[in-house]
Amino acid sequence: PLLQLPAAAPLGLEPTAAAEGPAAAAAGGGGSEGGGAAEGQLQQQVDAVQGLLAAAAGFGLEDCWQWKPVLDGKQLIELLSVPKGPMLGALTAAVVDWQLAHPGGAKEDCIDHIRQLHSSGQLQPAAAERGKGR
């Protein structure tokens, strides 16, 4: 995976406000002063999400969850003569990582990258995958 992030509270909310839920945060905890703070937090959330959407669009990733890998398992097996198994999974993950890093990249460039990764031995199956079937 390209990024591994821990679980987090909703964007822009303090941990206590997140624990109370969005309705409590929007209501400001019942106090009149809290309403302004909650409104400010809500605006921070909106600004953060809009910033993320703009960044995704700027990098050409706005619909990346809908993409299919430019090389599927059958193509990787044919291209690299690898059997089905954990290494094929690692290669497929590397293809997806490459696509995310190069949204407009050519399939041939991805093939070159994957061949280089595979031949250099830099790519290893995930430890969790290696333990399967034992």
C-alpha positions in Angstrom: 0.0 0.0 0.0 1.1 3.5 -0.7 0.0 4.9 2.6 -0.6 3.3 6.0 -2.6 5.6 8.3 -3.9 4.9 11.8 -7.6 5.4 12.5 -8.4 9.0 13.4 -11.2 11.1 14.7 -13.3 12.9 12.0 -11.5 15.8 10.4 -11.3 19.0 12.4 -13.1 17.6 15.5 -11.4 17.5 18.9 -11.3 14.0 20.3 -13.9 14.8 22.9 -16.3 16.3 20.4 -15.8 13.3 18.1 -16.6 10.9 21.0 -19.8 12.8 21.7 -20.9 12.5 18.1 -21.6 15.0 15.3 -25.0 16.0 16.7 -23.4 17.1 20.0 -20.6 18.9 18.2 -23.1 20.7 15.9 -25.2 21.6 18.9 -22.2 23.0 20.7 -22.8 20.9 23.8 -25.8 22.9 24.7 -24.1 26.2 25.5 -24.4 29.4 23.5 -20.6 29.9 23.4 -20.0 26.3 22.2 -22.2 26.9 19.2 -19.6 29.3 17.7 -16.8 26.9 18.4 -18.7 24.0 16.9 -19.5 26.1 13.8 -15.8 27.0 13.5 -14.9 23.3 13.8 -17.5 22.4 11.1 -16.1 25.1 8.8 -12.6 23.6 9.4 -13.9 20.2 8.4 -15.5 21.6 5.3 -12.3 23.5 4.4 -10.2 20.4 5.0 -12.4 18.2 2.8 -12.5 20.8 0.0 -8.7 21.0 0.2 -8.4 17.2 0.0 -10.7 17.1 -3.0 -8.8 19.9 -4.7 -5.5 18.0 -4.1 -6.9 14.8 -5.4 -8.2 16.6 -8.6 -4.8 18.3 -8.9 -3.0 15.0 -8.8 -5.5 13.4 -11.2 -6.8 11.0 -8.5 -10.4 12.2 -8.1 -11.8 8.8 -9.3 -8.9 6.5 -8.5 -11.1 4.1 -6.4 -12.8 3.2 -9.7 -9.6 2.3 -11.6 -8.7 -1.2 -12.5 -4.9 -2.1 -12.4 -3.3 -1.5 -15.8 -1.8 -5.0 -15.5 -4.0 -7.8 -14.1 -2.9 -11.1 -12.6 -3.0 -13.0 -15.9 -0.9 -10.3 -17.6 1.6 -10.4 -14.8 1.8 -14.2 -14.9 2.5 -14.1 -18.7 4.9 -11.1 -18.4 7.0 -12.4 -15.5 6.4 -16.1 -15.4 5.3 -16.0 -11.8 2.9 -18.5 -10.3 -0.4 -17.6 -8.6 0.3 -16.8 -4.9 1.7 -14.2 -2.6 4.3 -12.8 -5.1 1.5 -12.2 -7.6 -0.4 -10.3 -5.0 2.7 -8.2 -4.2 3.2 -7.5 -7.9 -0.5 -6.5 -8.3 -0.2 -4.1 -5.3 3.0 -2.6 -6.9 1.0 -2.0 -10.1 -1.7 -0.1 -8.1 1.0 1.8 -6.2 2.6 2.8 -9.5 -0.7 3.9 -11.0 -1.4 6.1 -8.0 2.0 7.7 -8.3 1.7 8.1 -12.1 -2.0 8.7 -12.8 -1.4 9.5 -16.5 1.4 7.0 -17.0 1.7 4.7 -19.9 1.2 1.0 -19.5 4.6 0.4 -21.0 6.2 2.5 -18.3 4.4 0.4 -15.6 5.7 -2.8 -17.3 9.2 -1.5 -17.2 8.9 -0.5 -13.5 7.4 -3.9 -12.5 10.0 -5.8 -14.5 12.7 -3.8 -12.7 11.2 -4.4 -9.3 10.8 -8.1 -9.9 14.3 -8.7 -11.4 16.0 -6.7 -8.6 14.4 -8.7 -5.8 13.2 -5.5 -4.2 9.6 -6.8 -4.1 8.8 -9.4 -1.4 5.4 -10.9 -0.6 3.8 -9.5 2.5 4.6 -11.3 5.7 1.0 -12.1 6.4 0.7 -13.7 2.9 3.8 -15.8 3.4 2.2 -17.3 6.6 -0.9 -18.5 4.8 -1.4 -22.2 4.3 1.0 -23.3 7.1 
